[in-house]
Amino acid sequence: MKMESVPKYYSVLFNAVTGALEELEKQNYGRARELLVHGQLQAEGEYTAKEEP
């Protein structure tokens, strides 16, 4: 898969998951949750912005 074909919302969510996994390794569960929630909201914003004319 070419990087140009990856939607921005996918990259945002992937980075949030990666960061959350790093925090889980440190047993920093609150920060992991924050990263996931923020990533989810940001990815949703990217996805819906793409649909708007």
N, CA, C, O and CB atoms as a CASP TS submission, in Angstrom:
PFRMAT TS
TARGET T0000
AUTHOR 0000-0000-0000
METHOD Language model
MODEL 1
PARENT N/A
ATOM      1  N   MET     1       0.850  -1.182   0.000  1.00  0.00           N
ATOM      2  CA  MET     1       0.000   0.000   0.000  1.00  0.00           C
ATOM      3  C   MET     1       0.890   1.237   0.000  1.00  0.00           C
ATOM      4  O   MET     1       1.792   1.359   0.829  1.00  0.00           O
ATOM      5  CB  MET     1      -0.964   0.003   1.226  1.00  0.00           C
ATOM      6  N   LYS     2       0.637   2.142  -0.920  1.00  0.00           N
ATOM      7  CA  LYS     2       1.402   3.372  -0.989  1.00  0.00           C
ATOM      8  C   LYS     2       0.991   4.298   0.141  1.00  0.00           C
ATOM      9  O   LYS     2      -0.173   4.318   0.542  1.00  0.00           O
ATOM     10  CB  LYS     2       1.212   4.056  -2.348  1.00  0.00           C
ATOM     11  N   MET     3       1.948   5.069   0.659  1.00  0.00           N
ATOM     12  CA  MET     3       1.645   6.006   1.740  1.00  0.00           C
ATOM     13  C   MET     3       0.660   7.079   1.291  1.00  0.00           C
ATOM     14  O   MET     3      -0.122   7.579   2.100  1.00  0.00           O
ATOM     15  CB  MET     3       2.926   6.658   2.248  1.00  0.00           C
ATOM     16  N   GLU     4       0.692   7.439  -0.003  1.00  0.00           N
ATOM     17  CA  GLU     4      -0.227   8.457  -0.498  1.00  0.00           C
ATOM     18  C   GLU     4      -1.679   7.991  -0.414  1.00  0.00           C
ATOM     19  O   GLU     4      -2.592   8.811  -0.327  1.00  0.00           O
ATOM     20  CB  GLU     4       0.120   8.824  -1.935  1.00  0.00           C
ATOM     21  N   SER     5      -1.891   6.673  -0.440  1.00  0.00           N
ATOM     22  CA  SER     5      -3.250   6.152  -0.452  1.00  0.00           C
ATOM     23  C   SER     5      -3.822   5.943   0.963  1.00  0.00           C
ATOM     24  O   SER     5      -4.992   5.590   1.111  1.00  0.00           O
ATOM     25  CB  SER     5      -3.280   4.844  -1.215  1.00  0.00           C
ATOM     26  N   VAL     6      -3.015   6.158   1.978  1.00  0.00           N
ATOM     27  CA  VAL     6      -3.491   5.979   3.355  1.00  0.00           C
ATOM     28  C   VAL     6      -4.231   7.239   3.787  1.00  0.00           C
ATOM     29  O   VAL     6      -3.653   8.326   3.776  1.00  0.00           O
ATOM     30  CB  VAL     6      -2.306   5.670   4.331  1.00  0.00           C
ATOM     31  N   PRO     7      -5.491   7.110   4.165  1.00  0.00           N
ATOM     32  CA  PRO     7      -6.246   8.286   4.597  1.00  0.00           C
ATOM     33  C   PRO     7      -5.657   8.874   5.881  1.00  0.00           C
ATOM     34  O   PRO     7      -5.094   8.156   6.708  1.00  0.00           O
ATOM     35  CB  PRO     7      -7.725   7.922   4.810  1.00  0.00           C
ATOM     36  N   LYS     8      -5.796  10.169   6.029  1.00  0.00           N
ATOM     37  CA  LYS     8      -5.253  10.860   7.201  1.00  0.00           C
ATOM     38  C   LYS     8      -5.843  10.292   8.491  1.00  0.00           C
ATOM     39  O   LYS     8      -5.122  10.141   9.477  1.00  0.00           O
ATOM     40  CB  LYS     8      -5.533  12.371   7.112  1.00  0.00           C
ATOM     41  N   TYR     9      -7.131   9.976   8.503  1.00  0.00           N
ATOM     42  CA  TYR     9      -7.744   9.458   9.722  1.00  0.00           C
ATOM     43  C   TYR     9      -7.111   8.139  10.154  1.00  0.00           C
ATOM     44  O   TYR     9      -7.031   7.848  11.347  1.00  0.00           O
ATOM     45  CB  TYR     9      -9.240   9.272   9.518  1.00  0.00           C
ATOM     46  N   TYR    10      -6.660   7.339   9.185  1.00  0.00           N
ATOM     47  CA  TYR    10      -5.982   6.086   9.523  1.00  0.00           C
ATOM     48  C   TYR    10      -4.648   6.375  10.211  1.00  0.00           C
ATOM     49  O   TYR    10      -4.321   5.756  11.223  1.00  0.00           O
ATOM     50  CB  TYR    10      -5.758   5.228   8.255  1.00  0.00           C
ATOM     51  N   SER    11      -3.892   7.300   9.668  1.00  0.00           N
ATOM     52  CA  SER    11      -2.606   7.657  10.262  1.00  0.00           C
ATOM     53  C   SER    11      -2.774   8.213  11.667  1.00  0.00           C
ATOM     54  O   SER    11      -2.002   7.887  12.568  1.00  0.00           O
ATOM     55  CB  SER    11      -1.884   8.672   9.389  1.00  0.00           C
ATOM     56  N   VAL    12      -3.780   9.048  11.849  1.00  0.00           N
ATOM     57  CA  VAL    12      -4.045   9.631  13.168  1.00  0.00           C
ATOM     58  C   VAL    12      -4.351   8.526  14.174  1.00  0.00           C
ATOM     59  O   VAL    12      -3.794   8.510  15.272  1.00  0.00           O
ATOM     60  CB  VAL    12      -5.221  10.638  13.098  1.00  0.00           C
ATOM     61  N   LEU    13      -5.222   7.620  13.806  1.00  0.00           N
ATOM     62  CA  LEU    13      -5.608   6.542  14.709  1.00  0.00           C
ATOM     63  C   LEU    13      -4.449   5.578  14.962  1.00  0.00           C
ATOM     64  O   LEU    13      -4.246   5.130  16.091  1.00  0.00           O
ATOM     65  CB  LEU    13      -6.802   5.785  14.140  1.00  0.00           C
ATOM     66  N   PHE    14      -3.699   5.265  13.922  1.00  0.00           N
ATOM     67  CA  PHE    14      -2.540   4.382  14.074  1.00  0.00           C
ATOM     68  C   PHE    14      -1.533   4.976  15.054  1.00  0.00           C
ATOM     69  O   PHE    14      -1.010   4.266  15.913  1.00  0.00           O
ATOM     70  CB  PHE    14      -1.870   4.131  12.712  1.00  0.00           C
ATOM     71  N   ASN    15      -1.261   6.262  14.930  1.00  0.00           N
ATOM     72  CA  ASN    15      -0.315   6.913  15.836  1.00  0.00           C
ATOM     73  C   ASN    15      -0.833   6.942  17.264  1.00  0.00           C
ATOM     74  O   ASN    15      -0.050   6.803  18.204  1.00  0.00           O
ATOM     75  CB  ASN    15      -0.024   8.329  15.367  1.00  0.00           C
ATOM     76  N   ALA    16      -2.128   7.117  17.445  1.00  0.00           N
ATOM     77  CA  ALA    16      -2.706   7.099  18.787  1.00  0.00           C
ATOM     78  C   ALA    16      -2.567   5.721  19.422  1.00  0.00           C
ATOM     79  O   ALA    16      -2.244   5.609  20.605  1.00  0.00           O
ATOM     80  CB  ALA    16      -4.179   7.511  18.740  1.00  0.00           C
ATOM     81  N   VAL    17      -2.808   4.689  18.649  1.00  0.00           N
ATOM     82  CA  VAL    17      -2.679   3.317  19.154  1.00  0.00           C
ATOM     83  C   VAL    17      -1.220   3.022  19.505  1.00  0.00           C
ATOM     84  O   VAL    17      -0.939   2.415  20.538  1.00  0.00           O
ATOM     85  CB  VAL    17      -3.200   2.295  18.107  1.00  0.00           C
ATOM     86  N   THR    18      -0.301   3.448  18.654  1.00  0.00           N
ATOM     87  CA  THR    18       1.121   3.244  18.927  1.00  0.00           C
ATOM     88  C   THR    18       1.531   3.931  20.221  1.00  0.00           C
ATOM     89  O   THR    18       2.225   3.342  21.049  1.00  0.00           O
ATOM     90  CB  THR    18       1.972   3.765  17.764  1.00  0.00           C
ATOM     91  N   GLY    19       1.106   5.163  20.395  1.00  0.00           N
ATOM     92  CA  GLY    19       1.416   5.889  21.629  1.00  0.00           C
ATOM     93  C   GLY    19       0.793   5.238  22.848  1.00  0.00           C
ATOM     94  O   GLY    19       1.416   5.164  23.907  1.00  0.00           O
ATOM     95  N   ALA    20      -0.434   4.766  22.703  1.00  0.00           N
ATOM     96  CA  ALA    20      -1.120   4.108  23.817  1.00  0.00           C
ATOM     97  C   ALA    20      -0.406   2.811  24.200  1.00  0.00           C
ATOM     98  O   ALA    20      -0.277   2.507  25.386  1.00  0.00           O
ATOM     99  CB  ALA    20      -2.591   3.819  23.450  1.00  0.00           C
ATOM    100  N   LEU    21       0.050   2.058  23.227  1.00  0.00           N
ATOM    101  CA  LEU    21       0.789   0.830  23.522  1.00  0.00           C
ATOM    102  C   LEU    21       2.079   1.130  24.286  1.00  0.00           C
ATOM    103  O   LEU    21       2.450   0.398  25.204  1.00  0.00           O
ATOM    104  CB  LEU    21       1.110   0.077  22.223  1.00  0.00           C
ATOM    105  N   GLU    22       2.745   2.192  23.906  1.00  0.00           N
ATOM    106  CA  GLU    22       3.960   2.591  24.626  1.00  0.00           C
ATOM    107  C   GLU    22       3.643   2.942  26.078  1.00  0.00           C
ATOM    108  O   GLU    22       4.390   2.577  26.986  1.00  0.00           O
ATOM    109  CB  GLU    22       4.631   3.790  23.928  1.00  0.00           C
ATOM    110  N   GLU    23       2.543   3.644  26.293  1.00  0.00           N
ATOM    111  CA  GLU    23       2.147   4.010  27.654  1.00  0.00           C
ATOM    112  C   GLU    23       1.716   2.784  28.462  1.00  0.00           C
ATOM    113  O   GLU    23       1.969   2.717  29.665  1.00  0.00           O
ATOM    114  CB  GLU    23       1.010   5.034  27.616  1.00  0.00           C
ATOM    115  N   LEU    24       1.074   1.824  27.815  1.00  0.00           N
ATOM    116  CA  LEU    24       0.687   0.596  28.505  1.00  0.00           C
ATOM    117  C   LEU    24       1.916  -0.179  28.969  1.00  0.00           C
ATOM    118  O   LEU    24       1.906  -0.788  30.038  1.00  0.00           O
ATOM    119  CB  LEU    24      -0.176  -0.282  27.592  1.00  0.00           C
ATOM    120  N   GLU    25       2.973  -0.153  28.161  1.00  0.00           N
ATOM    121  CA  GLU    25       4.223  -0.821  28.549  1.00  0.00           C
ATOM    122  C   GLU    25       4.778  -0.215  29.843  1.00  0.00           C
ATOM    123  O   GLU    25       5.420  -0.898  30.641  1.00  0.00           O
ATOM    124  CB  GLU    25       5.273  -0.710  27.414  1.00  0.00           C
ATOM    125  N   LYS    26       4.515   1.077  30.030  1.00  0.00           N
ATOM    126  CA  LYS    26       4.972   1.779  31.240  1.00  0.00           C
ATOM    127  C   LYS    26       3.931   1.699  32.360  1.00  0.00           C
ATOM    128  O   LYS    26       4.111   2.284  33.428  1.00  0.00           O
ATOM    129  CB  LYS    26       5.281   3.252  30.917  1.00  0.00           C
ATOM    130  N   GLN    27       2.849   0.974  32.104  1.00  0.00           N
ATOM    131  CA  GLN    27       1.719   0.842  33.027  1.00  0.00           C
ATOM    132  C   GLN    27       1.074   2.196  33.340  1.00  0.00           C
ATOM    133  O   GLN    27       0.564   2.417  34.438  1.00  0.00           O
ATOM    134  CB  GLN    27       2.177   0.175  34.322  1.00  0.00           C
ATOM    135  N   ASN    28       1.109   3.081  32.367  1.00  0.00           N
ATOM    136  CA  ASN    28       0.491   4.396  32.501  1.00  0.00           C
ATOM    137  C   ASN    28      -0.876   4.333  31.810  1.00  0.00           C
ATOM    138  O   ASN    28      -1.050   4.822  30.694  1.00  0.00           O
ATOM    139  CB  ASN    28       1.403   5.533  31.881  1.00  0.00           C
ATOM    140  N   TYR    29      -1.824   3.727  32.496  1.00  0.00           N
ATOM    141  CA  TYR    29      -3.123   3.422  31.896  1.00  0.00           C
ATOM    142  C   TYR    29      -3.959   4.665  31.604  1.00  0.00           C
ATOM    143  O   TYR    29      -4.657   4.721  30.592  1.00  0.00           O
ATOM    144  CB  TYR    29      -3.896   2.505  32.803  1.00  0.00           C
ATOM    145  N   GLY    30      -3.890   5.645  32.470  1.00  0.00           N
ATOM    146  CA  GLY    30      -4.641   6.873  32.249  1.00  0.00           C
ATOM    147  C   GLY    30      -4.193   7.597  30.993  1.00  0.00           C
ATOM    148  O   GLY    30      -5.017   8.066  30.207  1.00  0.00           O
ATOM    149  N   ARG    31      -2.883   7.687  30.809  1.00  0.00           N
ATOM    150  CA  ARG    31      -2.352   8.358  29.623  1.00  0.00           C
ATOM    151  C   ARG    31      -2.673   7.559  28.360  1.00  0.00           C
ATOM    152  O   ARG    31      -2.963   8.137  27.313  1.00  0.00           O
ATOM    153  CB  ARG    31      -0.831   8.560  29.754  1.00  0.00           C
ATOM    154  N   ALA    32      -2.621   6.243  28.460  1.00  0.00           N
ATOM    155  CA  ALA    32      -2.971   5.396  27.313  1.00  0.00           C
ATOM    156  C   ALA    32      -4.414   5.659  26.903  1.00  0.00           C
ATOM    157  O   ALA    32      -4.714   5.786  25.716  1.00  0.00           O
ATOM    158  CB  ALA    32      -2.769   3.891  27.649  1.00  0.00           C
ATOM    159  N   ARG    33      -5.300   5.739  27.878  1.00  0.00           N
ATOM    160  CA  ARG    33      -6.708   6.016  27.582  1.00  0.00           C
ATOM    161  C   ARG    33      -6.871   7.391  26.940  1.00  0.00           C
ATOM    162  O   ARG    33      -7.616   7.542  25.971  1.00  0.00           O
ATOM    163  CB  ARG    33      -7.553   5.929  28.864  1.00  0.00           C
ATOM    164  N   GLU    34      -6.183   8.386  27.474  1.00  0.00           N
ATOM    165  CA  GLU    34      -6.254   9.736  26.905  1.00  0.00           C
ATOM    166  C   GLU    34      -5.828   9.740  25.436  1.00  0.00           C
ATOM    167  O   GLU    34      -6.477  10.361  24.595  1.00  0.00           O
ATOM    168  CB  GLU    34      -5.372  10.703  27.712  1.00  0.00           C
ATOM    169  N   LEU    35      -4.738   9.046  25.139  1.00  0.00           N
ATOM    170  CA  LEU    35      -4.252   8.990  23.757  1.00  0.00           C
ATOM    171  C   LEU    35      -5.265   8.325  22.836  1.00  0.00           C
ATOM    172  O   LEU    35      -5.472   8.773  21.708  1.00  0.00           O
ATOM    173  CB  LEU    35      -2.924   8.241  23.691  1.00  0.00           C
ATOM    174  N   LEU    36      -5.894   7.257  23.317  1.00  0.00           N
ATOM    175  CA  LEU    36      -6.885   6.565  22.491  1.00  0.00           C
ATOM    176  C   LEU    36      -8.129   7.417  22.257  1.00  0.00           C
ATOM    177  O   LEU    36      -8.636   7.479  21.137  1.00  0.00           O
ATOM    178  CB  LEU    36      -7.281   5.247  23.141  1.00  0.00           C
ATOM    179  N   VAL    37      -8.617   8.068  23.297  1.00  0.00           N
ATOM    180  CA  VAL    37      -9.804   8.912  23.150  1.00  0.00           C
ATOM    181  C   VAL    37      -9.504  10.084  22.220  1.00  0.00           C
ATOM    182  O   VAL    37     -10.293  10.401  21.330  1.00  0.00           O
ATOM    183  CB  VAL    37     -10.285   9.427  24.526  1.00  0.00           C
ATOM    184  N   HIS    38      -8.362  10.718  22.435  1.00  0.00           N
ATOM    185  CA  HIS    38      -7.987  11.847  21.578  1.00  0.00           C
ATOM    186  C   HIS    38      -7.832  11.391  20.123  1.00  0.00           C
ATOM    187  O   HIS    38      -8.298  12.065  19.204  1.00  0.00           O
ATOM    188  CB  HIS    38      -6.672  12.494  22.079  1.00  0.00           C
ATOM    189  N   GLY    39      -7.185  10.261  19.921  1.00  0.00           N
ATOM    190  CA  GLY    39      -7.009   9.735  18.574  1.00  0.00           C
ATOM    191  C   GLY    39      -8.332   9.408  17.919  1.00  0.00           C
ATOM    192  O   GLY    39      -8.523   9.649  16.727  1.00  0.00           O
ATOM    193  N   GLN    40      -9.238   8.862  18.696  1.00  0.00           N
ATOM    194  CA  GLN    40     -10.561   8.523  18.165  1.00  0.00           C
ATOM    195  C   GLN    40     -11.295   9.789  17.711  1.00  0.00           C
ATOM    196  O   GLN    40     -11.859   9.826  16.618  1.00  0.00           O
ATOM    197  CB  GLN    40     -11.397   7.769  19.229  1.00  0.00           C
ATOM    198  N   LEU    41     -11.283  10.806  18.543  1.00  0.00           N
ATOM    199  CA  LEU    41     -11.967  12.057  18.205  1.00  0.00           C
ATOM    200  C   LEU    41     -11.316  12.747  17.008  1.00  0.00           C
ATOM    201  O   LEU    41     -12.004  13.257  16.124  1.00  0.00           O
ATOM    202  CB  LEU    41     -11.973  12.999  19.409  1.00  0.00           C
ATOM    203  N   GLN    42      -9.995  12.757  16.992  1.00  0.00           N
ATOM    204  CA  GLN    42      -9.286  13.393  15.891  1.00  0.00           C
ATOM    205  C   GLN    42      -9.519  12.635  14.583  1.00  0.00           C
ATOM    206  O   GLN    42      -9.729  13.255  13.540  1.00  0.00           O
ATOM    207  CB  GLN    42      -7.786  13.475  16.200  1.00  0.00           C
ATOM    208  N   ALA    43      -9.483  11.311  14.626  1.00  0.00           N
ATOM    209  CA  ALA    43      -9.724  10.512  13.422  1.00  0.00           C
ATOM    210  C   ALA    43     -11.149  10.710  12.917  1.00  0.00           C
ATOM    211  O   ALA    43     -11.374  10.808  11.711  1.00  0.00           O
ATOM    212  CB  ALA    43      -9.464   9.022  13.703  1.00  0.00           C
ATOM    213  N   GLU    44     -12.095  10.767  13.823  1.00  0.00           N
ATOM    214  CA  GLU    44     -13.481  11.007  13.424  1.00  0.00           C
ATOM    215  C   GLU    44     -13.621  12.371  12.745  1.00  0.00           C
ATOM    216  O   GLU    44     -14.332  12.514  11.751  1.00  0.00           O
ATOM    217  CB  GLU    44     -14.414  10.922  14.646  1.00  0.00           C
ATOM    218  N   GLY    45     -12.931  13.365  13.299  1.00  0.00           N
ATOM    219  CA  GLY    45     -12.955  14.700  12.690  1.00  0.00           C
ATOM    220  C   GLY    45     -12.354  14.684  11.295  1.00  0.00           C
ATOM    221  O   GLY    45     -12.881  15.324  10.384  1.00  0.00           O
ATOM    222  N   GLU    46     -11.269  13.966  11.121  1.00  0.00           N
ATOM    223  CA  GLU    46     -10.646  13.865   9.789  1.00  0.00           C
ATOM    224  C   GLU    46     -11.578  13.158   8.804  1.00  0.00           C
ATOM    225  O   GLU    46     -11.698  13.559   7.646  1.00  0.00           O
ATOM    226  CB  GLU    46      -9.299  13.109   9.876  1.00  0.00           C
ATOM    227  N   TYR    47     -12.229  12.106   9.282  1.00  0.00           N
ATOM    228  CA  TYR    47     -13.112  11.335   8.413  1.00  0.00           C
ATOM    229  C   TYR    47     -14.323  12.166   7.988  1.00  0.00           C
ATOM    230  O   TYR    47     -14.682  12.181   6.810  1.00  0.00           O
ATOM    231  CB  TYR    47     -13.570  10.054   9.122  1.00  0.00           C
ATOM    232  N   THR    48     -14.945  12.850   8.931  1.00  0.00           N
ATOM    233  CA  THR    48     -16.139  13.627   8.595  1.00  0.00           C
ATOM    234  C   THR    48     -15.780  14.870   7.790  1.00  0.00           C
ATOM    235  O   THR    48     -16.574  15.308   6.957  1.00  0.00           O
ATOM    236  CB  THR    48     -16.891  14.028   9.866  1.00  0.00           C
ATOM    237  N   ALA    49     -14.612  15.443   8.017  1.00  0.00           N
ATOM    238  CA  ALA    49     -14.196  16.617   7.236  1.00  0.00           C
ATOM    239  C   ALA    49     -13.995  16.223   5.781  1.00  0.00           C
ATOM    240  O   ALA    49     -14.235  17.028   4.881  1.00  0.00           O
ATOM    241  CB  ALA    49     -12.893  17.234   7.811  1.00  0.00           C
ATOM    242  N   LYS    50     -13.561  15.000   5.545  1.00  0.00           N
ATOM    243  CA  LYS    50     -13.338  14.537   4.182  1.00  0.00           C
ATOM    244  C   LYS    50     -14.656  14.392   3.426  1.00  0.00           C
ATOM    245  O   LYS    50     -14.703  14.570   2.209  1.00  0.00           O
ATOM    246  CB  LYS    50     -12.587  13.208   4.191  1.00  0.00           C
ATOM    247  N   GLU    51     -15.720  14.070   4.146  1.00  0.00           N
ATOM    248  CA  GLU    51     -17.032  13.862   3.517  1.00  0.00           C
ATOM    249  C   GLU    51     -17.718  15.172   3.167  1.00  0.00           C
ATOM    250  O   GLU    51     -18.556  15.207   2.266  1.00  0.00           O
ATOM    251  CB  GLU    51     -17.930  13.051   4.434  1.00  0.00           C
ATOM    252  N   GLU    52     -17.373  16.266   3.874  1.00  0.00           N
ATOM    253  CA  GLU    52     -18.039  17.549   3.630  1.00  0.00           C
ATOM    254  C   GLU    52     -17.602  18.103   2.287  1.00  0.00           C
ATOM    255  O   GLU    52     -16.453  17.927   1.881  1.00  0.00           O
ATOM    256  CB  GLU    52     -17.728  18.562   4.759  1.00  0.00           C
ATOM    257  N   PRO    53     -18.535  18.788   1.579  1.00  0.00           N
ATOM    258  CA  PRO    53     -18.196  19.357   0.252  1.00  0.00           C
ATOM    259  C   PRO    53     -17.199  20.493   0.346  1.00  0.00           C
ATOM    260  O   PRO    53     -16.820  21.068  -0.675  1.00  0.00           O
ATOM    261  CB  PRO    53     -19.453  19.854  -0.448  1.00  0.00           C
TER
END
